[in-house]
Amino acid sequence: MPVHLTEHIEENRHIPGIFMLNSKMSIGQNIDELILIYQGSFDHEYQDKIEHLPL
């Protein structure tokens, strides 16, 4: 996790979650992956996390 985000979270602040798209996948594949994540996730499941696609 980038240093500034680590410091941000350590200050008891939050981020909603960041998904890094995969440049080797088409935009359609990235979108499909995001839709699957959305459909199978709980509220705040990815809060304060950075995830790289595909999961």
C-alpha positions as CSV (number, residue, x, y, z in Angstrom):
1,M,0.0,0.0,0.0
2,P,1.4,3.4,-0.8
3,V,2.9,5.3,2.1
4,H,0.4,8.1,2.0
5,L,-2.5,5.7,2.2
6,T,-0.9,3.8,5.1
7,E,-0.5,7.1,7.0
8,H,-4.0,8.1,6.1
9,I,-5.4,4.9,7.6
10,E,-3.2,5.0,10.6
11,E,-4.7,8.5,11.4
12,N,-8.0,6.6,11.7
13,R,-9.2,7.9,8.4
14,H,-10.8,5.7,5.7
15,I,-10.9,5.0,2.0
16,P,-13.9,3.3,0.4
17,G,-11.6,0.8,-1.3
18,I,-9.6,0.9,-4.5
19,F,-9.5,-1.6,-7.3
20,M,-6.6,-1.5,-9.6
21,L,-7.6,-2.6,-13.1
22,N,-5.5,-5.2,-15.0
23,S,-4.0,-3.7,-18.1
24,K,-3.7,-7.2,-19.6
25,M,-7.4,-7.6,-19.5
26,S,-9.9,-5.8,-21.8
27,I,-12.0,-3.1,-20.3
28,G,-15.0,-5.4,-20.7
29,Q,-13.2,-8.1,-18.7
30,N,-12.3,-5.6,-16.0
31,I,-16.0,-4.4,-15.9
32,D,-17.2,-7.9,-15.6
33,E,-14.8,-8.6,-12.7
34,L,-16.1,-5.4,-11.0
35,I,-19.7,-6.5,-11.4
36,L,-19.0,-9.9,-9.9
37,I,-17.2,-8.3,-7.0
38,Y,-20.2,-5.9,-6.5
39,Q,-22.7,-8.7,-6.6
40,G,-20.9,-11.0,-4.2
41,S,-19.6,-8.4,-1.6
42,F,-20.8,-7.1,1.7
43,D,-21.1,-3.4,2.5
44,H,-17.7,-2.0,3.5
45,E,-16.0,-5.3,2.7
46,Y,-13.2,-3.5,0.8
47,Q,-13.0,-0.4,3.0
48,D,-9.4,0.6,3.6
49,K,-8.1,-1.9,1.0
50,I,-6.4,-1.8,-2.4
51,E,-7.1,-4.8,-4.5
52,H,-5.7,-5.8,-7.9
53,L,-7.9,-7.4,-10.5
54,P,-8.5,-10.2,-11.1
55,L,-9.0,-11.1,-7.4
